[in-house]
Amino acid sequence: MLIRPRRLRKSPIVREMVAETRLSKDMFIYPYFVIPGRGKVNPIDAMPGISHYSIDTLLNDVEESLKLGVNKVLLFGVGEEKTTDASSSYNSNSVVANAVKALKKSFGNDLYVITDVCTCAYTTHGHCGIMQNDYVQNDKTVEVLAKMALTHAQAGADMVAPSDMMDGRILGIREELDRNALDNTAIMSYSIKFASGYYGPFREAADSVPGKGDRKSYQMDFRNPNETLREACLDEDEGADVLMVKPALAYLDVIHRLRQNTNLPVACYNVSGEYSMVKAAAKAGWIDQHKIIMENMYAFTRAGANMIITYHAKEILENKWM
C-alpha cells in the first residue's frame, strides 16, 4: 500500500503535530452565580462543583481561577427582589452591578467581565420578560433589557449578553449604550437559544422556573434549522459583536452552520444539563469524566465555536487536561 493514514497516528508527537482542531484556555468563559450577603458559598445540588457566591467569596474564587488561567467570567444574579416589572434587574445597586464594580476594582483589565441580561430571575412569574394577559410583551421587555444592560455597562462590564430572545433587543441595547457613551461595551447575543430540556439544573441555580406555562413563545423551536440563521443574521445586523448558540452539545450542526454564514466570532454555551449529565454518569462510574469532557470541548471547537461558555473550565485547567 502506498497510502497508510496510520503513519500520522503512530505517536503522541506526530498526532499533536497534525491535529486539525486546537483548543486553548483563552476560549473558555466561566459562569458564576452571584447572590446578596457576605461569606456565602452555597453549593448547587443539581450542579455538583458549582455554587452560589456572595461578592466577597466571589472575589476569592475568581482570584484562584485567574491563577489557573480563567480570565473571562459570565455573571448571573440570583436572590434579588422579584416584581412584575423586573425593576430590581436594573437597580444600580443590584448584586450583579456591585459584583462587576468589585471585580473590576480588584482585577482591572486582567479579568474580562460579561453579564447575563435577562429578567427571568427578577420577575415574580419567572419569565424572560414583562407579562400582560399571560403573554410576554416584546417591546416593553426590550426597554427593561436596555436599562439592565446600561446599568451593567456603567458598573464596568466589558460585555453584556442578552439571553431573553426578544425581537429587536440587540438594537435596543446597542442604541441605549451608545446614547450613554458606552459604545465600546460589546454585546454577545444569545442569538440562537432553543426552548430546551437541557436547562433544568440552571433553573434551580438561577431560581428562574416559570410559574406558569413555558418559554416556547420566545425561545426557538429546535426543529427549525433555517430559522436559526434568520435570528443570527438579524442580531448581526442590529450590532451584535458575538453570536452564541445555546445549548451546545445537541446543536453542533447549528454551530457549524452558523460558522459558515457569519464572519463574527461564534460562541456556544455548554449548558447546565450537559454539565450535570456528565457529572452524574461519572459519579455512577459509567464514564471516564476526563475523556468525555475533553471530547465535548473538542466537538464544540470542531463544529466552529471560537468561545466556549462552560462550567468545566476550572476543572479542565486545574487538572491540566489540555
PyMOL commands that set and color helices and strands:
alter all, ss='L'
color gray80, all
select helices_A, chain A and resi 5-9+12-18+25-27+55-68+87-90+95-110+138-155+169-179+197-205+225-237+249-259+272-283+289-303+313-318
alter helices_A, ss='H'
color red, helices_A
select strands_A, chain A and resi 28-34+41-43+51-53+72-77+112-117+130-132+135-137+159-162+186-193+242-246+266-270+307-310
alter strands_A, ss='S'
color yellow, strands_A
deselect
rebuild
show_as cartoon
